[in-house]
């Protein structure tokens, strides 16, 4: 009996500047949580502004409305716990 096997391919890319990782085109945070390129661009890539950056969203040079920043997240947490 012939069994068919599917080819499992795994493409891994790592940014030489910040170490961000993409598996099969999907950004994955170091915690293992699925990420997204826009958030990565706002929180990491925009801080280092390196020509070595491989984040496809950051390479486009887009700014996404009110940028998601560590300061913005910190204010959100502070406001959430003071209510």
C-alpha positions as CSV (number, residue, x, y, z in Angstrom):
1,X,0.0,0.0,0.0
2,X,1.5,3.3,-1.1
3,X,1.2,6.1,1.3
4,X,1.3,9.7,0.1
5,X,3.2,12.1,2.1
6,X,2.8,15.9,2.1
7,X,5.8,18.0,1.9
8,X,6.1,20.1,5.1
9,X,8.0,23.2,4.4
10,X,9.1,25.7,7.0
11,X,10.6,29.0,6.0
12,X,12.3,30.9,8.8
13,X,13.5,34.5,8.4
14,X,15.3,36.5,11.1
15,X,15.9,40.2,11.1
16,X,19.7,40.8,11.3
17,X,19.1,44.0,13.3
18,X,16.6,43.1,16.0
19,X,16.3,39.3,15.8
20,X,12.5,39.3,15.0
21,X,11.4,36.0,13.5
22,X,8.9,35.1,10.7
23,X,7.8,31.5,10.2
24,X,6.3,30.9,6.8
25,X,5.7,34.7,6.5
26,X,4.0,35.0,9.9
27,X,5.7,37.2,12.6
28,X,6.2,35.3,15.9
29,X,7.1,37.1,19.1
30,X,9.9,35.6,21.2
31,X,7.1,34.4,23.6
32,X,5.8,32.2,20.8
33,X,2.6,34.4,20.4
34,X,1.6,35.2,16.8
35,X,2.5,38.8,16.0
36,X,1.7,41.2,13.2
37,X,4.1,43.3,11.1
38,X,2.4,46.6,11.9
39,X,2.7,46.3,15.6
40,X,6.3,45.1,15.3
41,X,7.0,48.1,13.1
42,X,5.6,50.5,15.7
43,X,7.1,48.9,18.8
44,X,10.5,47.8,17.5
45,X,11.4,48.7,13.9
46,X,10.5,52.4,14.4
47,X,12.9,52.6,17.3
48,X,15.9,51.3,15.6
49,X,15.3,52.7,12.1
50,X,17.8,50.4,10.4
51,X,18.3,49.8,6.7
52,X,18.9,46.2,7.7
53,X,15.2,45.8,8.8
54,X,13.4,43.1,6.9
55,X,9.9,43.7,8.3
56,X,7.8,44.1,5.1
57,X,5.5,46.7,6.7
58,X,8.3,48.8,8.0
59,X,10.1,48.7,4.7
60,X,7.0,50.3,3.1
61,X,7.6,53.3,5.4
62,X,4.0,53.4,6.6
63,X,2.9,55.1,9.8
64,X,-0.3,53.6,11.2
65,X,-2.4,56.4,12.6
66,X,-1.7,56.9,16.3
67,X,1.4,54.7,16.6
68,X,1.3,51.8,19.0
69,X,4.2,52.5,21.3
70,X,5.5,51.2,24.6
71,X,4.5,54.5,26.2
72,X,1.0,54.2,24.9
73,X,0.7,50.6,26.3
74,X,2.2,51.8,29.6
75,X,-0.4,54.5,29.9
76,X,-3.2,52.0,29.1
77,X,-2.0,49.7,31.9
78,X,-1.6,52.5,34.4
79,X,-5.2,53.8,33.6
80,X,-6.6,50.3,33.8
81,X,-5.2,49.7,37.4
82,X,-6.1,53.1,38.8
83,X,-9.8,52.8,38.0
